[in-house]
Amino acid sequence: MKKILILILLTLLLFSCSNEKAKDTINVALSQEMPTLDVHRNSSQVIRYILCGNTLERLIDLDENGNIVTTLAKSYSQSNGGRKWSFIIKDDVMLHNGRIMNSEDVVLSLNRWIEYYPAIKKIAGSSRFSANNNEVFIEFDNPVIFFDQIMASSPYAAVVIAKEALEKTDDKGFLTSYIGTGPYIFEKYESGQAVTLKRFENYKGEKLAKVETIKYHFVPDSVVRTLGCESGKYDFINDVMSSDFERLKKNDDLVLSLGDEAGSFVLLFNKKGPLAKENYIRSAVNYALDLNGVMKSCYGDEGYTLNPSYMEEWQKIWLVDGIEEYYNINDKEKARKILAENGYDDSVFTILTSNLSNMDKSALFIKDELEKIGMKVEVIIVDWSTMMAYRSDPDKYDLCITAMTSVPVPSLKLYFDPEYAGWSDDEKLQNLLKDFNSSEDLSSALKLWEEIQMYSFKYLPVIVAGHYNSGYLYRKELKGVIENNGFYFYNAYF
């Protein structure tokens, strides 16, 4: 009888083991959905988190410590004072369609990258990439001493896409195919629901790709995201609300990762009107606001810092001294005086925002602040994709609330681009940025950035209310997530 019981137990154990499969899908819940998957045409951080590194790769990239490393390039170099940049591409990289990547794929991709990003096009001028066998190069009229940083870490993703995919676009010129070189193949996009990536079995690079599938779910509701991670439905979520921090820290099944400043919380002025085209209006708003209240209304008691710089605190080289007096002034009497002296006539000041991650709460706080100085204020709250569409219409708003990720070089801040929403087409500002982009050396660039930062407090293309810190939550069994200007899963596993 004892032998029979032992045999039964062994059989049950073997059956249990044979049916216990290793988890093969990482389920990620994202707080927002991207407007397009065409990385060359939109700088949305969501697209980069999904496709960059996983599916589409760059010639050079950043490692986990923020150092530039080669990815699809064997090596790279610059000469003639930063006027020429050369990249020797690897000759054994397989694309997802089974073909070996060549210099034509790289040149077509990078020239498309230049063409569709005004900030990059402004730096490049008429220069474009060319190839000589496995060398891909570009020659500028002026020095571009930060070009490797721009290619490796800019929100304008300089990724390489197969020429066959570049030829497949919709009637608006957006890509419909995403054939790259990374460890994960793009499988499908379900609008409003998810993007699914599958492991590329013929990948030969240095990334691990231990998990078969990565699925990115679009879950704008922060409560749903958090509860989903707590229950195990999601393995990783972003945009964790600071009000949940203390409770989540006590959950032994979870890891709460709180990092440095990851980007800026931006109040973007519309310099084409209706009211914010007037500098005195922008100045009155700047004087009136309690920026700590603006940040707290969105992020709670934690999750942000009050840093007067346009750049993040960890970017030490770009921090400008002596600017505290221009930041978080909170002088409502001065603001009222500015309005009175310039004949403000009770016209309605319109604030545009989305219902994403408490941005609407900041909008309502700002409304209250501006009403205290006698302004009439209307708040328009829409979903994220609608907000981005409205943001491009200069007649719809005066101030738009948004968040922007870190950039390696100050001139790449989107709000400096005269073609970007907000339209910072001020002649002096644009001339300063042009000089900055063609600086001969770092010392000259630093002096010019200081002048740009100081002038920006006068011109006010935006108010950088503060800087948000990265905040991610994931199941403790998920290992190998790379957190460096975002979150990446190509080395992750259970």
Residue, then its C-alpha position, 0 to 999 in steps of 0.5 A: m500500500k505504501k508503495i502505491l501511495i509513493l507511486i501516486l505521489l510521484t505521478l502527481l508530482l511529475f504531472s504537475c512539473s510537466n504542466e508548469k510552464a515558465k512564463d513567456t510573456i511580459n505584460v506592460a501597462l502604459s499610461q498613454e497610447m501613441p498617435t502613430l508607430d512611425v518613430h521617424r515622424n513622432s517623438s512620443q516617448v511611448i513609441r520609443y519605449i515600445l519599438c526602440g531597442n526591442t524592434l528598431e535599433r540605432l547605429i549608436d546607443l546609450d548603455e545602462n550607465g548613460n555612455i555611448v556604445t555602438t549597436l549597429a555600427k562597429s565604430y564611429s568617428q568625427s573629424n574636421g571639428g565635428r563637421k564630418w561624422s562617419f559610421i562603419i556599419k556591421d556586415d552581419v546584422m539580419l533584418h526581420n525579413g531575413r535579409i542582411m542590413n546594408s548601407e542603403d537601409v541605413v542611409l535611407s532611414l537616417n535621411r528620413w529621420i532628418e527630413y521629418y524632424p524639424a529640429i534635426k533638419k535645422i541642425a543638418g541644413s542641406s547635409r544628408f547621409s551618404a555611403n561608401n561600401n560599409e561606411v555611412f557618413i554625413e558632412f555638415d557646413n558647420p560643426v555639430i559637436f554633439f551629433d553622437q549624443i543626438m543620434a544615441s539618445s535624442p527623443y528623435a529616434a535615429v533608428v534603422i528600418a529596412k528599405e522595404a518597410l520605408e517604401k510602405t506608407d499610408d496616404k499620409g506618408f506614415l509607415t505601415s511596416y516596421i521591419g528592423t534588426g532588434p531582438y523582437i519582431f513587431e507582430k500587431y497593433e490593436s488600436g486602443q488596446a495593445v501592441t504585441l512583439k514576438r521574439f526574433e529567433n534569428y537575432k544574433g546581437e548582444k541583447l538577451a531576448k529571454v522572453e518570447t512575447i512582450k505585450y504593451h497594454f494601453v491603460p490610461d486609468s492609474v487605479v486600473r494600472t496599479l491594481g492590475c500590477e498588484s493582482g499580477k495581471y500586469d508585470f510592469i506599469n509606468d506613471v505610478m501615483s505618489s499617493d500610492f507609494e507608501r502602500l506599495k512599498k509594503n507589498d513584498d510581491l512588488v518593486l517600486s522603482l523611484g528614480d531621478e528627474a526624467g523630464s519636465f512638466v511644461l506649461l506651453f504658451n501658444k505664441k500665436g494667440p488668442l491671448a498668449k501671443e502677448n508677452y505681457i499675458r505670459s509674464a502675468v501668468n508667470y508671476a502669478l503661479d505657485l509652481n509648487g502647487v501646480m506640481k503637487s496637484c498633479y504628482g502629490d507630495e512626492g514624484y517631482t522636484l522644483n528645479p528652475s533649470y529647463m534641463e534636468e538636475w542630473q545634467k550638471i553641465w547644462l545647469v545655469d547659476g543664478i536663475e532662482e529669482y526667475y522661477n516660482i515667483n508667485d507674486k500675484e500683486k505684480a501679476r495684477k499690475i502687469l495686467a492693469e498696465n497693459g489693458y487686459d480686457d477680461s478676455v477668456f484665457t483658455i487652458l488645454t489639457s488631457n485627463l492623463s495622469n492628473m494633468d487636469k488637476s493641475a489645469l484646475f489649480i492654474k485656473d484658480e490661481l489666474e482667477k485670483i489675479g482677475m483673469k477669466v479662464e476656461v479649461i478644456i479637458v480631453d483625452w490625450s490623442t484629442m489634446m495633441a490634435y487640438r494642440s496643433d490648432p493655434d486658435k484653440y488655446d492659450l496654454c497647453i499642459t504637457a510633459m516632456t522627456s529629457v533631451p541630451v542637448p538643450s536646443l532639442k527641447l521641442y518647445f524651442d522649435p518654431e514649427y512645434a505647437g506653441w510656435s516659438d518663432d522669436e527671431k532672437l531666440q532662433n538666432l541664439l539656437k542656430d549659433f548654439n547648434s554650430s558651436e565650435d567647442l563646449s565652452s562656446a556652447l555653454k555660454l550660448w546656452e546660458e544666454i538662451q536660458m536667461y532670454s527664455f525667462k523673458y520671452l517665455p516660450v513655456i513655464v517649466a513648472g518643475h521636473y517629474n521623477s521616474g516612477y515604475l512598479y513591477r512584479k518582483e519576479l521580473k528581472g533585467v529591466i533596463e531603466n535609462n531614460g525610460f524602460y526597456f525589456y529586451n534583457a528582461y526575464f522571469 
